[in-house]
């Protein structure tokens, strides 16, 4: 099993439940585990009845498990302020207001949340040396896929920006001081340095996601969820990302054989429909079914979370973790 494990899927299918259960399963097998949530509803704190922040903290009752919640809105605001500071240091005072206006507009556009979150993902992956496994409870499928595609698209864009910036400095400095070597190029241009760091970050992320990450998709036994999962698998495959399995959630429990009321007949019809959906998943997808989780009578937390963890057929490889 790879170090970084992502649980994705359509909104509302139960990604937080599956990712939390797998994190518990790993931790209880002796694997030092970090659970990372990007859910703006902060559902992780509901699962564990504990408040988390954007820094790792211990999960009560689980000695090998830490958790953290990344707030997308906070990340976007901090990303905005950090970008403003970096650019404001490089331009004349007359340009600062215009830069502020342009950045404010840029952060209202589609993709701003994904860009800010991706920076945070990179930080988490770079700083995860103390953990044997990092489990990500990702955002809904569409946003996650856009986020994961950023390295591929932005690497080339950043390289072109570096090339243009280098040309601009050479022309400007030589026009100002003759044929001498450009002073700022000698000293090291901070904007080029910043762009090079971004390029290196995206390259690190792309390599890590392809070489050391496993992806599981959570699906409900209904047609819309299955179609969404099919599209997600195709896109993840196109990015060269490793789809290890499908976790089916919210299956209907079958009534006892002696029950024959209206509710029991409804449940049997529903179970039959879901069996057909399961057969479809097995037939149409190369990725195996790693879980078939029935709907519980209440929220999945406490003992129920442990039960779901036991039902996940996803390896944790505790024997590969060095002994203390």
N, C-alpha and C positions, 0 to 999 in steps of 0.2 A: 504494500500500500504506500502510495506517495505521501509526501509530507503535507501538502496543501490539498484540502478536500472541499469542494464547492457543492452546495445543494441549490439547484435552481428550479424554475418552473413558473407556471402561470400564477398570478396573484391569488392568494386565498386557498391554495391547494394543501398547505401544511408544511411549507419549507422550514419554518422555525421549529416545529415539532420534530421533523426528521433530523435536522442538523443538531438540535439539542440532544436528541436521543443518541445519535452517533457519537457526539462528543462525550456523553456519559459512558457509552459502551467502551470507547477508547480509554478514558480515564480509569475506569474500573478494571481494565485489563493491564494497568500499570504503565500506560503511555501518557507522558506529560503533554497535556492537551490545552489549547487555547481556542475558545469559541468566539467568533467575531460576527456581530450582527450589524447589518446596514438597514434594518427595518425601521422606518421613521416612526412606526407605532410602538417601538420598544417592547415587542412581544416577549423577548427573552426574559425580561424581568418578571413577566407574568408566569412564565413556565417555571422559574426557579423561586418565585416569591421573594425576589431580592433586587435591589436597585444596583445598576451597573453604570459606569461612566465610559469616557472614551480612552481610558487607560485600563489595562488588565487588572482584574481583582479576583480573589479567590471565591469560588462557588462554595457556599456553605454545605457541609456534608459530603463533599466530593474532593478528597485530598489532592488528586492529580489534575484538577480542572480549574482553569481560570476563564473568565469571560469579559468581554467588553462590547459596548454599543457605540457605533459610529453614527452620529447625527448628521444626515446629509445637509440640512440647512446650515448647521454650524460650520461644516467643512466648506461649503460654498462661500460663506461670509469670510472665513479665514483665508481662503484661497484668493478672494477678491482683495482683501487688505494687503496680503503679502505681495501680490502682483502690483498693486498701486505703489507700495513702498519701493519695490525694486526698480520700477520704471521712473518714478519721480526723482530718484537719485541721479538719473542719467540725462535729464532734459532741463531746459531752461524753465524758470518759474512761470513764464507766460504759457508754457505748454501743459502745465500740471492740471489745470482745470479741464482742458480738452481731453487729456488722458483719462481723468476720472470719469468724465461723461462717456467716453467710448467703452471703458471697462464695465461701467454700470450697465450699459446696453448689451454688451457681450454676455454678461452673466444672466441675462433674462432670456437668452436664446436656448433652443433645444441642445442638449449635450453639455451644458454647464455643470449640472449635477454629476453627470458621469465623469467628466474631467476631474472635478474636485475629489470625488470618491476614489477615482483610480489612483490619484496621488497618495491618498491615505492607504489604499491597498498595498501600494509599493512600499510605503514606510513599514507597514505591519510585516510584510514578507521579508524585508531586509533586517528587521529587528527581532526575528523569531528564533534566534539561535538557542534560546533556553527551552524551547518547546520541541517535542518530537512530532507533534501533529498540530496543524492549525485548520480549524473547521469554519468555513464561511457560510453564514446564512445570508444568501444574496438577495438582491432586489428582484422584482418580477422579471420574467424572461426577457422581454424586449429591452429593458434598460440594462440588464446584465450583459446581453450580447453586444450592445453598442459599446459598453464599457470595455469588454474584453477585446473588441476589435481596434481599440485606440492605438496600441503599439504598431500594428501593421500600417495604419493610415498616417500616423503622426511622425513616424521615424523619417520618412522621405520628406515630409513637409519641413521638419526641423532642420534637416540637412540643407535644404534649399535656402532657409532663412539664414543659416550660418554662412553659406556662400555669398548671399546678397549683402549681409552685414560686413563681411570681410572686404568685399569689393567697395562698399560705400566708405568704409574707414580709409582704405588705401587712397581712393580718389580725393576725399575731403582733406586728409592730412597732407598729401603731396601738393594739393593746390594751395594749402596754407603755408607750408614750410619748404617748398621746392622739391628737390629730388632726394632729400634725406629720408631715411627709413621712418615710417609713420610712428610717432611717439606712442600713441595708444596701443598700437600693435606690439610694440616692444614691452610696454608695461603689462599687457594682458587686458583685453577688453572685457568688462564685466558682463555685458549683454551676451557676447559670444560664449563666455564661460557658463552663463546661465543656460543658454540653449544647448550647449554640449552636455551639461548635467541632465537636462530633460531628455536628450537623446539617449544617454546612457541608462537613465531610469527606465525608459520605455523598452530598450533592448533587454535589460535585466528582466522586466516583467514578462515580455514575450517569451524569452527563453525559459523562465521559471514556470509559466503557465503550460508550456508545451512539454517540458521535460520532468517537472516535479509536481504536477497537479492532476487530480482526478475529479471528474464531474459526474454528479448524480442528479437526475431530474425526478422531481416529485410530480405525480400525476393522479388525478381523481378518475374513477371509472365512468366517465361520461364523454360524449363525442367531442365537445368543444375542447376539453382538456387534452384529449388524445391528439387532436389536430395541432394544437399549440405545441405539444411535446414533439410531434413529428417535425415541425418547422425548426424547433430549437435544436434537435439532434442534427438535422441537416446543416444548420449554420455552425454549430460547434465543430462538426466534422470538417467543414470548409475552412475553419481557422486552424485545423490541425490539433484540436484539443481532444483530450481522452475522455470519452463518455463511457463510464464503467457500468452503469446500470440504471434501472428505473425503480423507484419506490412508489408503490400504489397505496394510496391513503384513502381513508373514509369508505371502506367497503361495508356493506350492510350485513349485520349478523343474521344468520338463518334461524327462524323460530324452531321450537321443539316439534318433533313429528306429530304429537298429539294435539297441537294447537291448530284450530281450523276457523278462527274468527276472521272478521274482515281485515284486521290488522295483520294477522298471520298470512293471509292470502296475498296481501299487498307486499309483505316482506319477501315471500317466496318468489313472486314475479320480479321484484327488484333484484334479488339475488341471482335469478336466472339471467337477467339482462347484464348484470355485472360479470357473470361468468363468461358471457359472450365477449364482453369488452376485454377481459383478461386474455382470452384466446386470441383476440385481435392483436393485443400488445405482444404476445409471444410470437405470433406469426409475422407481424409487420416490422418488428424492430430487431436489430442484431444485438442490442444491449439486453442483458438478462434482467428478469424481475428479481430485485434483491430484497423486496419486502411486500407483503400483502397485509396491510394494517386495517383491522376492523374499527368502525366508529365506536368510541367509548361513551359511557353514559354521562360523563362530565369532561371538563377540560383535561388535556393530557399534561399532568404534572405529578410530582411526588412518585408514588408507586406505579402509576400508569406510565410515567416516563421510563422507568426501569423496564416495564413490560415491553414497551415499544422497542427499547434498546435491544432486548433479548431477541426480538423478532427480526431485527435487521441482519440480513445475511451479507454483511460487508466486513471484510477482513480488517483486523487491527494490528496483527503481527506483534504481539507483546514480546515475543522471544527475540525480536530484532533490536529491542531497546537495551542498551548496556545496563548492567546492574550497577547500583551505587557502590 
